[in-house]
C-alpha cells in the first residue's frame, strides 16, 4: 500500500466534534481486530456469487485460491493452495499442497474442479470473467482434468493467455470450496447456493462465526489452517455507514481500522499522532453508467453532452480527495500502455450545443441512482448541480446495496453510479469491464457484463478485446490495447469512467501487516497489533 499525503488538514469542525464524547482510548484486545466499514453491498458470501469489494475481504479471510496476487509485490502471482504449476502451450497443471478445509476434509483436485465447474454452471454474474476468456457451462467439463488427488489441470481456450488465466484464478470468484460439505446442502440443483449464501466451506485462515446483514461480520481463527496461525483470534467487521460515527470510534480506540470514511474525515487523521493513513490504488473507477437502451441515452450525442457537463477537476478536488482523481480512459494513467486523457472537461456551452444537435434544445429530465454511501452520494449531488447548468434536470434516488445492484443488473435505471474493477493489473484487465459485451440482447441475461447492464451494444469493441486477449505477441497485443482505448473514447461510451478510484484506509498506528490488492482480497493472518 502507498502512504497518502502527510499534510495535516484537521479543521475546527473535527476538533469540535471530538468534544461530543470523551476520548478514553478504550483499546480493542491485542488478539482482536475491529474494522469499521460499510457492509451495505455484502449480499452473499457464496464465493462464486458475491463480487462486491467488501464481500471480497470476507472471502479472502475464509477461502483460499490456487494462487494469489500480492499488490505489495507488484501483483506477481504467488502460490496458495497450489505449491507450484507447470505451463505448456495448451494449459496449466497445478500441484496442490497438503491442506484441509475447516470441516476437516482434505483439499483435493476434485474440490478445485468442483469449484470452477460450479462457477460456470451456477451462472451468476461472477462467471462473466471466465466467459470472456472462452469458458462456458457447456465446455468447462472438457477443459479441466483431475489427474490425481493433488494434481489438477485446466486447458486454455483460444481467448486467453496463461498469464491472464492465472490472474483469473487469483480472483475471489475462483475460491476453492469444500465439495464434500457443499454437496450435502444442494437443494433443487442449486449447487449449494442457498446454503453458501450465508455459510462458508473454505480452507482459509478464518471461519465465519456470524454474519448479520448491514450489521456485523465476525470471523474466528481457523485452527485447521495449513499456513501460519493467525495472530488475531477474532476479526469483527462492523457496519458503520455514518462517517462521523466511524471517525469518533477510531479516535476513541473502539475500532482499529476505518475504511469507509468521507474524504474530509480521512484527511482529519493525516499527520495525527497514533494513526496512519494509507491510500491503495485498486485499479478501479467511479463510473457514470447510462442506459443506452432508453431514450435519449441511446443517442451518442446525448452521452457526449453528459461527458462535457461534468466538473471532473472540481469534484476530484472538493469531494474525492483521497478517493480518486480524474481519469476518463478505463486504464489508470500510470499503468503501462495507458493513453492520454481525452479533452473531457466542464464545457457547458459545448454540452448545450450537443444537446440541441441531438434534438433536445430545452434540456432533459433523468433519474440518477446511487448507493447511499460516501463518496458516491456526494458525487451524485455534484453531478446534479453540474447537469442543471446545461439544462439536464436530475432526480437522485438513493438505495442500499441490494436495491442499487439489482437495478443495475436489471437495466432499471437512467443513470447510475457503480464502480468498475480491473480483473488483472494491466491495461487489458482494467478495460475488461468497459469493452466486454458479446450479446446485448435482453434475453441473453448477461448481467455479469458491466456493459450489458447499460444495454450498450459494442460488437467492434468486443471483437477487438477478444483479439487483444488472445494475442501472444507482446508488441502486437500492446498495439491492439492502444487502439481499443482510442476506439472506446471515440464511441461516446455509455459506461463513462469519471475518476480512477482509490481506497483510503485509516489505521491505529499499532496495526501491522494489513495489506490489500486491486480486488480487496485482504488476507488477515499476518495482521498484528504491536503495542
C-alpha angles and dihedrals in degrees: 000000000000123000116245126227117308095213112120111230101168105149133201091259090061093049091049094049092056090063089068091079131021115254098233093161092226091186119208118247117282092243096046128078117202120193125191106209145133115273093178093114098044096108101149136008093207100122093214090054113031114079105158117117097247090048088055092058090056092046093050090056098049104031138051129211129205089257138000138209118230117207090195089065102044094275095290116168113252135184121268117152088353111070091194142346140205123221123203134165095281108031154334126273117203127202112205128219123230106272139145134213119241086260090063094250115134119250108244139173087257089064090052092050091045093051097049092042089049090052092058098038095045083059098201122153090270090071091068091086090061095039089057087057093053101263118130140172087256099052104030094091090057094048100053130060136189101215095178138328093291102027125079131174133196120190120219123240122220088258100064141051124222091251092052091047091054090054090052089050088053092058123102091246087065093060113139114241129200101259093193092055096041094050089059088064103044109134120191093338093305092137088239092297097137090055098040092052088076104017135056132223103184144129098225129125093268139040128214110254097171142356123185110178114245090003119061148339117204120194125187129198113268108232090198094057113135096216136055113328109254115252089215115074091194138017119200121193110195123198104234107163094170109084095204090054092050090048092053092046090052092047091051093048094246090127133030100211135024118193105165102061126134117252094257091050091050090051092049089070096048108118092000114140114252096025139080129201119209130184120208120202101216100179092240137119143221103233138197102218113201121195103235089184090072131064130278093019092062086073113089090210091060091049090049090050090055090051090056092046097068126093094214096171093047093050092045092051101041103031113018102040103146091010097072154308136246114284124153099179113077094237120081108254095238096049119105113268097020116145124220120278116266120244094266111146140132102299106153096177092053090047091052091050091052092049091051091048089052090053100261106104091151095052134242142272118221140160124237120204123201141164109256099244137096133310096007097065091053091047089052092051091049091049090050090056093045095049092047089065091063096041098264108132115204130197111200118217115191124196145159123273095268093051097048097039090050092049090050094050092046094050087240101146146070097214127002136179110226131155124238124209133205113244091203132023093249138079096268092048091052092050096047096094091049103047106034119099113125096171120023096182115122090230090058087075089205096161091147088075113083093210094048089060088062091047089233109156109212111164094156094050092044091051091048090049090053090051092051092046094053097040111111097186108090096211094048091045092051090051092051091049091051091051090047092056092048093049091047091057092044091052093068091236124232087209100059116191106216105168136013103237126229129188111228115197129188116205138182106254093244094062111102133179099025104141136159141188138210092287096048088244094153112182110208106188093097097047113119136174111222112194 
